[in-house]
Amino acid sequence: MNEDKAIIEAALFVSGEPLLIGQLSNLVKGKNVHFLIHELIEEYSNRGGSLEIKEIDGKYVMQVKPEFATRVKSMAPKELRSTVLRTLAIIAYHQPLTVANLVNRRGAAAYDHVMELEESGLISAIPQGRTRLLHTTHRFAEYFNLDTTDPMAIKKKIIELAREQKMGLDKWLGKQGIGVSPMYESLMDLCGILDYQVINPYGPEDIDRSRLEELGVLVISKGYQERVGNYFDGRIIEVSAVTFNDLTNSINMLAEYGSKMRIRGSLEYISNLKDEYIEKTYSIRIKTTPQTEMISRMVNELRLGISAEGVNIAPDYGTGSKGEEIGKGADILIPTHKNAELDVVKRICQRYDALIDGLKKISN
């Protein structure tokens, strides 16, 4: 068999559905596809095997011959309905999962879905007390063309399925709630997000796990994803509000959950506010020496000069994440979380006011 004919045969095999002559022509451009297909049809007919290539309504398909189809029907994978597929996704993503927990997430229809999925061999249900514990099986891996039953590989596959269905993972898994840490509650208002829960997710011993399970999205401070991800399996969005640019980026990250009109207004407001603060620095000629990356970003956004001999500026938190001393001997201290406003816009303004006022005092 020549290469072009082999490519057409492979295409018919992997497709599993009728293909137009144009689709096949794209694979072997400039060739007589009609001639090659009819050669294949004749070859398969002469073999006397269980497969055949047929022309149906101007399309070509490779299929099992009718006399064999009924014998192997039970072995063929069934097409899962979208509702059953979503139930399977929840089981696969959260396994091991009890039937009771699944029903809480998907409703009473989940009982029928579990029965259908068990019959298909895609899940197993092991008795546990008054309920049953659900797991995916080797058949699940085969069905989705996975070469492993590793839970992380399965989770990755579920994320791919969610994207193929053009749905966010939170919606795909039936979880709609948005949780936000107290420091970023005001960010919800800037985005026009009305339905959210304020929750402190940073210490798992202090939080209500049942509340977290109902959330599909968690909005937290940048740098905490690895810590929170140990006990939260939804979408984590890391935000920041050190500078106006940070705040703009954070709003854009949450845009899919908010009000377009509210977001547009907030972005315009923040842009104007940023310009006002930059204008306040026009009369400042002295240079600065930022002690931390946070202060450097503030200084850069305000377009202030930097020099090793400049005014020493530091945050007021005292010690860094590694226990190092921060701020000793600084000329200007910038308020951080423990002394800053909760409102994100006021927080940035408070820090910029402290920086600009301090520089102006030193200049005078």
C-alpha positions in Angstrom: 0.0 0.0 0.0 1.4 3.4 -0.9 1.8 6.2 1.6 -1.2 8.3 0.4 -3.5 5.4 0.5 -2.2 4.5 4.0 -2.9 8.1 5.2 -6.5 7.9 4.0 -7.0 4.6 5.7 -5.6 6.0 8.9 -7.9 9.0 8.7 -11.0 6.8 8.3 -9.9 4.6 11.2 -9.2 7.4 13.7 -12.2 9.5 12.7 -14.9 6.9 13.6 -17.4 9.0 11.6 -18.1 9.6 7.9 -15.6 12.0 6.2 -16.2 14.2 3.1 -14.0 13.8 0.1 -12.7 17.3 0.7 -11.5 16.5 4.2 -9.5 13.5 2.9 -8.2 15.6 -0.1 -6.6 18.0 2.4 -4.4 15.1 3.7 -3.1 14.1 0.3 -3.2 17.3 -1.8 -2.9 16.9 -5.5 -3.7 13.2 -5.5 -6.6 11.4 -7.1 -8.5 10.8 -3.8 -11.5 9.1 -5.4 -9.3 6.6 -7.0 -7.4 5.8 -3.8 -10.6 5.5 -1.7 -12.2 3.1 -4.2 -9.0 1.0 -4.2 -9.3 0.8 -0.4 -12.9 -0.2 -0.7 -12.1 -3.0 -3.0 -9.1 -4.2 -0.9 -11.2 -4.3 2.3 -14.0 -6.2 0.4 -11.5 -8.8 -1.0 -10.0 -9.4 2.5 -13.2 -10.9 3.8 -12.5 -9.5 7.3 -14.8 -7.8 9.8 -14.2 -4.2 8.6 -15.4 -2.4 5.5 -15.2 1.0 4.0 -18.5 2.4 2.7 -19.8 5.4 0.9 -22.8 6.9 2.6 -24.5 10.0 1.2 -21.3 11.2 -0.4 -19.1 10.5 2.7 -16.8 7.7 3.4 -16.6 5.7 6.6 -14.8 2.7 8.0 -17.1 0.5 10.1 -17.7 -3.0 11.4 -19.7 -5.2 9.0 -23.3 -5.6 10.1 -22.9 -9.4 10.6 -20.2 -8.7 13.3 -21.6 -5.5 14.8 -24.3 -7.1 16.9 -21.7 -9.6 18.3 -19.4 -6.8 19.6 -21.9 -4.1 20.4 -21.4 -4.5 24.2 -17.7 -3.8 23.8 -18.2 -0.5 22.1 -17.8 2.7 24.2 -21.1 4.5 24.8 -21.4 8.2 24.1 -22.0 9.8 27.4 -24.7 12.4 27.8 -23.4 15.8 28.8 -25.1 15.6 32.2 -23.6 12.2 32.9 -20.2 13.4 31.7 -20.3 16.3 34.2 -21.1 13.8 37.0 -18.2 11.7 35.9 -16.0 14.8 35.9 -16.9 15.6 39.5 -16.2 12.0 40.6 -12.9 11.9 38.7 -11.8 15.3 40.0 -12.7 14.8 43.7 -12.2 11.0 44.0 -12.5 9.3 46.3 -16.0 10.7 46.6 -19.0 9.4 48.5 -22.4 9.0 46.7 -23.9 11.2 49.4 -21.4 14.0 48.7 -22.0 13.6 44.9 -25.8 13.8 45.3 -25.3 17.0 47.4 -23.4 18.5 44.4 -25.4 17.1 41.5 -28.9 16.4 42.9 -30.9 13.2 42.9 -30.2 12.5 39.2 -26.7 11.5 40.3 -28.1 8.1 41.5 -29.0 7.2 37.9 -25.7 8.6 36.6 -23.7 6.5 39.0 -25.7 3.4 37.9 -25.0 4.2 34.2 -21.3 4.9 34.9 -20.9 1.7 36.8 -22.5 -0.3 34.0 -20.1 1.3 31.6 -17.2 0.3 33.8 -16.0 3.8 34.1 -16.3 4.0 37.9 -16.3 1.6 40.8 -18.4 2.0 44.0 -17.1 0.5 47.2 -19.4 0.2 50.2 -18.5 2.6 53.0 -20.9 2.6 56.0 -24.3 3.7 54.7 -23.0 5.0 51.5 -20.5 4.0 48.8 -17.1 5.5 47.8 -16.7 6.3 44.2 -13.4 5.9 42.1 -12.6 5.9 38.5 -11.3 2.7 36.9 -8.8 1.5 34.4 -11.7 1.6 31.9 -11.9 5.4 32.6 -8.2 5.8 31.6 -8.8 3.8 28.4 -12.0 5.7 27.5 -10.2 9.0 27.7 -7.0 7.7 26.1 -4.9 8.1 29.3 -1.9 5.8 29.8 -2.1 6.1 33.6 -4.6 6.1 36.4 -2.7 8.7 38.4 -5.1 11.1 40.1 -3.1 14.2 39.0 -3.2 13.0 35.3 -6.9 12.5 35.6 -7.5 16.0 37.1 -5.5 17.4 34.2 -7.8 15.5 31.8 -10.9 17.0 33.5 -9.5 20.5 33.0 -9.0 19.7 29.3 -12.6 18.6 29.1 -13.8 21.7 30.8 -11.9 23.8 28.2 -13.3 21.7 25.3 -16.8 22.4 26.6 -15.9 26.1 26.8 -16.8 26.3 30.5 -14.8 27.4 33.5 -13.7 24.6 35.7 -15.8 25.9 38.6 -19.0 25.8 36.4 -18.0 22.4 35.0 -17.8 20.9 38.5 -21.0 22.5 39.6 -19.4 25.0 42.0 -20.4 28.6 41.5 -19.4 30.5 44.7 -16.6 33.0 44.9 -14.6 33.4 48.1 -12.4 36.3 48.8 -9.9 37.1 51.7 -10.9 40.1 53.8 -8.1 42.2 52.4 -9.7 42.1 48.9 -13.4 42.4 49.7 -13.4 46.0 48.2 -12.0 44.5 45.0 -15.4 42.7 44.5 -17.1 46.1 44.5 -14.7 47.5 41.9 -15.5 44.5 39.7 -19.3 44.6 40.3 -19.3 41.1 41.8 -22.3 40.9 44.1 -22.4 37.2 45.1 -19.3 36.3 47.1 -18.2 35.1 50.5 -15.5 36.7 52.7 -13.3 33.9 54.0 -9.8 33.7 55.6 -8.2 30.8 53.6 -4.6 31.1 54.9 -4.9 28.9 57.9 -6.7 25.6 57.3 -7.1 25.0 61.0 -9.1 28.3 61.3 -11.5 27.9 58.4 -14.8 26.2 57.8 -14.0 23.4 55.3 -17.6 22.9 54.3 -17.7 26.6 53.2 -14.6 26.1 51.1 -16.1 23.0 49.4 -19.0 25.1 48.0 -16.6 27.6 46.4 -15.5 27.3 42.8 -13.1 30.3 42.9 -10.9 31.7 45.7 -9.4 35.2 45.5 -6.2 35.5 47.6 -3.0 37.5 47.9 -0.2 36.8 45.4 2.3 34.3 46.6 -0.2 32.1 48.6 -1.4 29.7 46.0 0.9 26.8 46.9 -0.1 27.0 50.5 -3.9 27.3 49.9 -3.8 24.8 47.1 -3.0 22.0 49.6 -6.6 22.0 50.8 -8.7 23.9 48.1 -9.3 22.2 44.8 -11.2 25.0 42.9 -9.7 27.8 40.8 -7.3 30.1 42.7 -6.8 33.7 41.5 -3.9 35.5 43.0 -4.3 39.2 43.1 -2.2 42.2 44.3 -2.9 45.8 45.1 0.5 47.3 45.9 0.3 49.7 42.9 -2.4 51.1 40.6 -1.0 48.8 37.9 -1.4 45.8 40.2 -5.0 46.8 40.9 -5.8 47.2 37.2 -4.3 43.7 36.5 -6.3 42.2 39.4 -9.6 43.7 38.1 -8.9 42.3 34.6 -8.3 38.8 36.1 -11.7 38.9 37.7 -13.5 40.5 34.7 -15.3 37.2 33.7 -17.2 37.2 37.0 -18.1 40.9 37.2 -20.1 43.6 35.5 -18.6 45.0 32.3 -20.0 48.5 33.0 -18.7 48.5 36.6 -15.3 47.3 35.5 -15.0 49.8 32.8 -15.8 52.6 35.2 -13.4 51.3 37.8 -10.5 51.0 35.4 -11.0 54.6 34.2 -11.2 55.8 37.8 -8.0 54.0 38.7 -6.2 55.3 35.6 -7.1 58.9 36.5 -6.1 58.5 40.1 -2.7 57.1 39.0 -2.1 60.1 36.8 -3.0 62.5 39.7 -0.4 60.8 41.9 2.3 60.9 39.3 1.6 64.6 38.8 2.2 65.1 42.6 5.8 63.9 42.1 6.8 66.4 39.4 8.3 68.8 42.0 10.3 66.1 43.7 14.0 66.1 42.7 15.6 63.9 45.3 16.3 60.2 44.6 15.2 57.2 46.5 16.7 53.9 47.8 13.9 51.3 48.0 14.7 48.5 50.6 12.3 46.0 49.1 10.8 44.9 45.8 7.4 46.3 46.9 8.8 49.8 47.4 10.7 49.6 44.1 7.4 49.0 42.3 5.8 51.9 44.0 8.7 54.2 43.2 8.8 53.0 39.5 5.1 53.6 39.1 5.4 57.2 40.4 8.4 57.7 38.1 10.8 58.7 40.9 14.5 58.5 40.6 16.5 55.7 42.3 20.1 55.9 43.6 22.2 54.0 46.2 22.6 57.3 48.0 19.0 58.3 47.9 16.3 58.5 50.6 15.9 55.1 52.3 12.4 53.9 52.0 11.0 50.6 53.6 7.7 48.9 54.5 6.8 49.0 58.2 6.4 45.3 58.8 9.7 45.0 60.7 10.9 41.6 59.6 10.9 39.8 56.2 9.6 36.3 55.3 13.0 34.8 56.2 13.3 36.7 59.5 15.5 39.4 58.2 15.2 42.9 59.7 13.4 45.4 57.4 13.1 49.1 57.8 15.9 49.8 60.4 17.2 53.2 59.8 14.8 54.0 57.0 13.9 57.6 56.4 10.4 56.8 55.3 8.2 53.9 56.4 5.3 52.8 54.2 2.2 51.3 56.0 1.6 47.6 55.1 -1.2 45.2 55.9 -1.1 45.6 59.7 -1.5 49.4 59.5 -3.1 49.8 56.1 -6.6 50.6 55.0 -8.8 47.6 54.1 -10.2 49.3 51.0 -7.7 48.5 48.1 -7.9 51.9 46.5 -7.5 53.7 49.9 -4.7 51.4 50.7 -2.7 52.4 47.7 -3.4 56.0 48.2 -2.4 55.8 51.9 1.0 54.3 50.9 1.6 56.8 48.1 0.6 59.7 50.4 3.1 58.5 53.0 5.8 58.2 50.3 5.2 61.5 48.6 4.7 63.5 51.8 7.8 62.0 53.3 9.9 62.9 50.3 8.5 66.5 50.2 9.3 66.9 54.0 12.9 65.7 53.4 13.2 68.0 50.3 12.2 71.0 52.4 
